[in-house]
């Protein structure tokens, strides 16, 4: 019991300060891990979106070339057969 009575306000402040440091360190570590996981997920999402955009643009280019080719075919058909294809 004497030991309990001899605890001073300064001792309590020191113990609480040490406890606060330990808690804040644990919270910071957890936040850093969470941030790393989030960053990896965002990076994967960006990569997926980049691939999707590339495929979309490639298809758009292909459709543009096909439209141009089709217009040339229509022009040849109209010239050779006199048929107007809309």
Secondary structure as UniProt FT lines:
FT   HELIX           2..5
FT   HELIX           9..81
//
